[in-house]
Amino acid sequence: MSLRFDPDKYEVRTMEDGGKAVTYRAFEKLIYVERPIDATLQSINIYVPERYYQGEEINGYTLQTAPILFGNNVGGFFPSEPRTPEHEMFGHTSTTFYALIYGYVVATPGARGRTNQAEDGFFYGKGQAGIVDLKAALRYLWYNADVIPGDINHIISNGTSAGGGLSALLGFYDNAADYEPYLKALGAAEAKAEVFAASCYCPVTDLEHADLAYEWQFAGLPDFHRMHMKMGEGGRPQFSAVDGIMTEKRVSLSNELASLFPTYLNSLGLIGPNGDVLTLDENGDGSFKDYILGLLTASAQGALERGEDVTLPGIQVEGDRVISVDFAAYMKGITRMKEAPPFDDVTMLNFENNLFGDERHDNAHFTAFSFERSEHAEPLMASADVIRMMNPLNYMKDRGKLTQHWRFRQGTDDRDIGFATPAILALTLKKLGLDVDYALTWGEKHGGDFDVPDLFEWIDSLCKG
């Protein structure tokens, strides 16, 4: 199978939304590996504003200089088909649509996911399959650098939640030996897979320690309020509310996990904005907690200045200033979403357990803590190699193999992951001297693409600077 991009095979389309319209060329269903396991998923769509082919400029860009927005569509580590301009994401109008209006070239890759299963029962989307596919799609773009529209040196990765974690992994160049056997098996193009910048909304990452971070934030809150998600018709998620109170055993697990977080956090040697080392004492208090509270305070202050109502539990306002945020009261106000352990559950039935299964096993543990306390009849521990490949923190040693530009956003109402998880990744990258733009966005829940104008402004500041 040829991996060469054909610039003459496209459709010209026009889309209108919200009083805006864009005409673009659609290059779709481009298979990006020579030996696909699932050709529908292992394909990429590329969209280009038609005005470029008429010799026009858009937002100061041309066909040759436009940034390439490489936006994955992964959520919950489910399989994801390539996104189209009509595809809404997280209740917001398509970022792909607005990116085209703004003058970007958009490349939307598909990827395998944790629920992919062949007729013979073989699971083919577990573990590293999703990130391997996205790296292969990047290689496809670089392999065709001479004919791909846009500036190949200005690829910006974008993703949310699980996709945000994968976007972060894409910021680590794929000459890591761990991924190479899987890329070769698929017949990925022999090319590099670098991104110029990585945008990550509420990234689900560092899953080995995500339980600790979550329980440090929500320990002491036995009530949980979550939405159960299942995939409905057309691949759209359907949600139903589930409320309850954790059992005494679950509360005990929560407290135990929370008590382990300070040791982990202190081992990282993270540096705060003032150059001080961020730490926690055995009670979970300290400068790292103050740092998170500072992020919440800054977000609330920005909202207050925009005229928004910030009178929520734990938020103290005097006049036109947010004076402080009470950590415990604020967390009680937004409420716990998940039972403990929230990611590697002792029943081995969470989304993340499903991710870490293998070809013949649907689910697996990925932390020693839950494996040792497993309530599953046949507990299984995931491969250490697979666990390593899913965590960008395991690839921090070689600064030369990391993209230089990063953007992290998480909503202040996010209850799916703890605030500490993205913060740790952002602070670790900043400690390496990389360019990191990190903030909490007031009033947003677990989701992404909620500040597209700001995202585009950030991209422009890098690509036009």
C-alpha positions in Angstrom: 0.0 0.0 0.0 1.4 3.4 -1.0 1.7 6.0 1.7 2.2 8.9 -0.7 -0.3 11.7 -0.4 -2.0 12.6 -3.7 -2.8 16.4 -3.8 -5.2 15.9 -6.7 -7.6 13.6 -4.9 -10.0 15.8 -3.0 -13.6 17.2 -2.8 -14.4 20.9 -2.5 -17.1 21.5 0.2 -18.7 24.4 1.9 -19.9 24.5 5.5 -21.9 27.2 7.3 -22.4 27.5 11.0 -23.4 30.4 13.2 -23.4 32.9 10.4 -20.0 31.9 9.2 -19.0 29.9 6.2 -15.9 28.3 4.8 -15.1 26.5 1.5 -12.3 23.9 1.8 -10.7 21.0 0.1 -11.3 17.6 1.9 -8.7 14.9 1.6 -10.3 12.0 3.5 -9.8 8.4 4.5 -6.0 8.5 3.9 -4.6 5.3 5.4 -1.4 6.1 7.2 0.2 2.7 7.6 1.0 0.0 5.0 -0.4 -2.9 7.1 -3.5 -1.5 8.9 -5.3 -3.6 11.4 -8.4 -1.4 11.1 -8.3 0.8 8.0 -11.3 2.9 9.1 -9.5 3.9 12.3 -6.0 4.0 11.0 -6.7 6.8 8.6 -6.4 10.6 8.5 -8.5 13.4 7.1 -6.8 16.6 5.9 -8.7 19.8 5.3 -7.4 23.0 3.6 -9.1 26.4 3.0 -9.9 26.7 -0.7 -8.9 30.3 -0.7 -5.2 29.2 -0.4 -5.5 27.6 -3.8 -6.7 30.9 -5.3 -3.5 32.5 -4.1 -5.1 34.3 -1.2 -3.8 34.8 2.4 -5.8 34.1 5.5 -4.8 35.6 8.8 -1.4 36.3 7.3 -0.9 32.7 6.3 -0.5 31.1 2.9 -0.8 27.5 1.6 2.9 27.0 2.5 3.0 28.8 5.9 -0.3 27.8 7.5 0.1 25.9 10.8 -1.2 22.3 10.8 -3.6 21.6 13.6 -3.3 17.9 14.4 -6.4 17.3 16.5 -7.2 13.9 17.8 -10.7 12.8 18.6 -10.0 10.4 21.5 -12.2 10.3 24.6 -12.2 7.7 27.3 -9.6 5.8 25.4 -12.4 4.6 23.0 -11.6 4.0 19.3 -11.9 7.3 17.4 -12.5 7.9 13.7 -11.0 10.9 12.0 -12.9 14.1 12.9 -14.7 16.2 10.2 -15.6 19.9 10.2 -19.2 19.0 11.1 -18.1 17.0 14.2 -19.0 18.8 17.4 -16.7 18.2 20.4 -17.7 18.5 24.1 -20.8 20.5 23.2 -18.8 23.2 21.4 -18.9 24.0 17.7 -16.3 22.1 15.7 -12.8 23.4 16.3 -11.9 22.0 12.9 -14.5 24.3 11.3 -13.2 27.4 13.1 -9.6 26.5 12.4 -10.3 26.5 8.7 -12.0 29.9 8.9 -8.9 31.1 10.8 -6.6 29.8 8.1 -5.1 26.7 9.5 -4.7 23.4 7.7 -6.3 20.7 9.8 -5.2 17.0 10.0 -7.5 14.8 12.0 -6.2 11.3 12.7 -8.2 8.2 13.7 -6.9 5.7 16.2 -7.6 2.4 17.7 -9.1 2.2 21.2 -9.6 -0.1 24.2 -12.9 -1.6 23.0 -11.7 -2.8 19.6 -12.2 -6.6 19.3 -11.9 -8.9 16.3 -14.4 -11.7 15.5 -12.0 -14.2 17.0 -12.1 -12.3 20.3 -8.7 -10.7 19.8 -8.4 -7.2 21.3 -6.5 -4.9 19.0 -6.8 -1.5 20.6 -5.5 -1.9 24.1 -2.6 -0.1 25.8 -0.2 1.7 23.5 -2.3 1.1 20.3 -3.8 4.6 20.3 -0.5 6.5 20.8 1.2 4.2 18.3 -1.5 5.1 15.7 -1.2 8.8 16.3 2.6 8.6 16.0 2.2 6.7 12.7 -0.2 9.4 11.5 2.4 12.0 12.2 5.0 10.0 10.4 2.6 10.0 7.4 2.6 13.8 7.4 6.4 14.1 7.6 6.9 11.4 5.0 4.8 13.5 2.6 6.3 16.8 3.7 7.0 17.9 0.2 3.4 17.7 -0.9 1.3 18.1 2.3 -0.4 21.6 2.5 0.7 23.8 5.4 4.0 24.2 7.3 5.2 20.8 8.3 7.5 22.5 10.9 4.5 24.0 12.6 2.3 21.0 13.6 0.3 21.7 16.7 -1.1 18.6 18.5 -4.4 19.0 20.3 -6.5 16.7 22.4 -8.8 16.4 25.4 -9.0 14.1 28.4 -7.6 10.7 27.2 -6.8 12.6 24.0 -5.1 15.2 26.0 -2.8 12.6 27.5 -2.1 11.3 24.0 -1.4 14.8 22.8 1.1 15.1 25.6 2.8 11.9 24.6 3.1 13.2 21.0 5.2 16.0 22.5 7.9 13.3 23.1 9.5 12.5 19.8 8.9 8.9 18.7 12.5 7.9 18.2 11.9 6.2 21.6 12.8 2.6 21.1 9.7 1.5 23.0 7.3 2.3 20.2 9.5 1.3 17.2 8.5 -2.4 17.1 4.8 -1.6 17.0 5.3 1.1 14.3 7.3 -1.3 12.2 4.7 -4.0 12.5 2.1 -1.7 11.1 4.3 -0.5 8.3 4.5 3.1 9.5 6.3 5.5 7.2 10.1 5.8 7.8 10.0 9.4 8.9 10.2 11.5 12.0 7.1 12.4 14.0 7.7 15.7 15.6 5.2 18.3 16.7 6.1 22.0 17.1 3.7 22.5 20.0 1.3 20.4 22.2 -2.1 21.5 23.4 -3.5 19.4 26.2 -6.9 19.8 27.8 -7.4 18.1 31.1 -4.9 15.4 30.1 -5.5 11.9 31.6 -1.9 10.9 32.3 0.5 9.6 34.9 -2.0 6.9 35.6 0.4 5.1 37.9 -0.2 7.9 40.4 -3.5 9.4 39.3 -5.4 7.6 42.1 -3.1 9.2 44.7 -3.6 12.7 43.2 -7.4 12.3 43.1 -7.7 11.1 46.6 -5.4 13.8 48.0 -8.0 16.2 46.6 -11.2 14.4 47.5 -10.4 12.2 50.6 -12.9 12.9 53.3 -15.8 13.2 50.9 -17.7 9.8 50.8 -20.5 11.0 48.6 -19.9 10.5 44.9 -21.9 11.9 42.0 -20.9 10.7 38.5 -22.3 10.3 35.1 -22.2 6.8 33.6 -21.3 6.9 29.9 -22.0 4.4 27.2 -21.7 4.7 23.5 -25.0 5.1 21.7 -26.1 5.3 18.0 -23.6 6.9 15.7 -20.8 6.6 18.2 -22.2 9.4 20.4 -21.8 9.1 24.2 -25.0 8.7 26.3 -25.0 9.7 30.0 -27.0 8.7 33.0 -26.6 10.0 36.6 -25.3 7.7 39.4 -25.2 8.9 43.0 -24.1 7.1 46.1 -21.9 6.9 49.2 -18.7 4.9 49.4 -18.5 1.9 51.7 -16.3 2.0 54.7 -13.8 -0.1 52.8 -13.7 2.4 49.9 -13.3 5.3 52.4 -10.4 3.4 53.9 -8.8 3.0 50.5 -9.3 6.7 49.8 -7.5 7.7 53.0 -4.7 5.3 52.3 -4.2 6.6 48.8 -4.3 10.2 49.9 -1.6 9.5 52.6 0.8 8.2 49.9 0.6 11.3 47.7 2.9 13.6 49.7 5.8 11.1 49.4 5.3 10.9 45.6 4.9 14.6 45.2 8.0 15.4 47.3 10.1 12.9 45.2 9.5 15.0 42.1 11.4 18.2 43.2 8.9 20.5 41.5 9.7 24.2 41.4 7.1 26.8 42.0 6.7 30.2 40.4 8.9 31.9 43.0 11.7 29.3 42.6 10.8 27.4 45.7 10.6 23.7 45.9 6.9 22.6 46.1 6.3 20.0 48.9 3.6 18.6 51.1 3.7 17.4 54.7 2.2 14.1 55.9 -1.2 15.7 56.3 -1.2 16.8 52.6 -0.6 20.5 53.4 2.2 22.6 52.1 3.5 24.8 49.2 2.2 22.5 46.5 -1.3 22.8 47.9 -0.8 26.6 48.1 0.2 26.5 44.4 -3.0 24.7 43.4 -5.0 27.2 45.5 -3.2 30.0 43.8 -4.3 28.7 40.4 -7.9 28.5 41.6 -7.7 32.0 43.1 -6.3 33.4 39.8 -9.0 31.7 37.8 -11.8 33.0 40.1 -10.3 36.5 40.0 -10.3 36.5 36.2 -13.9 35.4 36.2 -14.9 38.1 38.7 -13.3 40.8 36.6 -15.3 39.6 33.6 -18.5 40.1 35.6 -19.1 36.4 36.4 -20.6 35.1 39.6 -17.9 33.3 41.7 -19.8 33.0 45.0 -19.2 29.3 45.4 -18.4 27.3 48.5 -14.9 28.1 49.7 -14.5 31.3 47.6 -14.0 34.4 49.7 -14.5 37.7 47.9 -14.1 41.2 49.3 -15.1 44.0 47.0 -13.5 43.4 43.6 -10.9 40.9 44.9 -10.9 37.1 45.5 -9.1 37.0 48.8 -8.8 33.2 49.3 -10.0 29.7 48.4 -10.7 27.2 51.1 -9.4 23.9 49.6 -11.7 21.5 51.5 -14.8 23.6 51.2 -14.3 24.1 47.5 -13.8 20.4 46.8 -16.9 19.6 48.8 -18.8 22.1 46.7 -17.8 20.7 43.3 -18.2 17.2 44.7 -16.4 13.9 44.3 -17.2 12.1 41.0 -15.5 8.7 41.4 -15.3 6.0 44.1 -11.9 5.1 45.4 -9.7 4.0 43.7 -10.9 6.2 40.9 -8.7 4.8 38.1 -7.2 1.4 38.9 -10.2 0.1 40.7 -10.0 -3.0 42.9 -12.8 -4.6 40.8 -10.6 -4.1 37.7 -13.6 -2.7 35.8 -12.8 1.0 35.2 -12.1 2.5 31.8 -8.4 2.6 32.6 -8.4 -1.1 33.7 -10.0 -1.8 30.3 -7.3 0.3 28.6 -4.5 -1.8 30.2 -5.9 -5.2 29.1 -4.0 -7.1 26.5 -4.8 -9.1 23.3 -6.6 -11.9 25.3 -7.7 -10.1 28.5 -10.2 -7.3 28.6 -9.0 -5.7 31.8 -5.9 -5.4 34.0 -4.5 -3.6 37.0 -1.7 -1.1 36.4 -0.7 -0.2 40.0 0.7 -2.4 42.7 -1.6 -0.8 45.2 -4.8 -2.0 43.5 -3.3 -5.3 42.3 -2.4 -6.3 45.9 -5.9 -5.4 47.1 -7.8 -6.7 44.0 -11.3 -8.0 44.5 -11.3 -9.5 41.0 -11.6 -13.3 40.7 -8.6 -13.4 38.4 -6.5 -10.3 38.9 -4.0 -9.5 36.2 -1.2 -6.9 36.2 -0.5 -5.1 33.0 2.9 -5.3 31.3 5.4 -2.8 32.8 6.4 -1.9 29.2 2.9 -0.9 28.3 2.4 1.1 31.5 5.7 3.0 30.8 4.6 3.8 27.2 1.4 5.5 28.4 3.1 8.0 30.7 5.0 11.0 29.4 6.7 11.5 32.7 8.7 8.3 31.9 10.4 10.0 28.9 11.7 13.2 30.5 15.4 12.5 30.6 16.2 13.6 27.0 15.2 17.2 26.7 16.3 17.2 23.1 13.4 14.8 22.2 10.6 17.0 23.7 8.7 19.7 21.9 9.6 23.1 23.3 6.0 24.6 23.5 3.2 23.3 25.7 -0.3 24.5 26.6 -2.4 23.0 29.4 -5.9 23.9 30.4 -8.2 22.3 32.9 -11.6 23.5 34.2 -12.1 24.5 37.8 -15.2 22.2 38.0 -13.3 19.2 36.7 -14.0 16.1 38.9 -12.8 13.4 36.5 -9.1 13.9 37.3 -7.4 15.6 40.1 -5.9 19.1 39.6 -2.5 17.8 40.6 -2.2 15.4 37.6 -1.9 18.1 34.9 -0.1 20.4 37.3 2.7 17.8 37.9 3.2 17.3 34.1 3.3 21.1 33.5 5.6 21.8 36.3 8.0 19.0 35.3 8.2 20.3 31.8 8.8 23.9 33.1 11.5 22.6 35.3 13.3 21.4 32.2 13.2 25.0 30.9 10.5 24.4 28.3 7.9 27.0 27.3 4.7 26.1 29.3 1.4 27.9 29.3 -0.7 26.4 32.1 -3.9 27.7 33.8 -7.2 26.6 35.2 -10.3 27.9 33.4 -13.1 29.1 35.6 -16.4 27.2 35.5 -15.5 24.6 33.0 -16.0 20.9 33.6 -14.0 18.0 32.3 -13.8 18.8 28.6 -11.8 20.7 26.0 -11.8 23.2 23.1 -13.7 25.6 25.4 -11.4 28.6 24.7 -10.7 28.2 21.0 -10.0 31.9 20.4 -7.3 31.8 23.1 -5.9 28.5 21.7 -5.6 30.1 18.3 -4.0 33.2 19.8 -1.4 31.0 21.5 -0.7 29.1 18.2 -0.3 32.4 16.3 2.1 33.8 19.0 4.3 30.8 18.3 4.0 30.6 14.5 4.2 34.3 13.8 6.8 35.2 16.4 
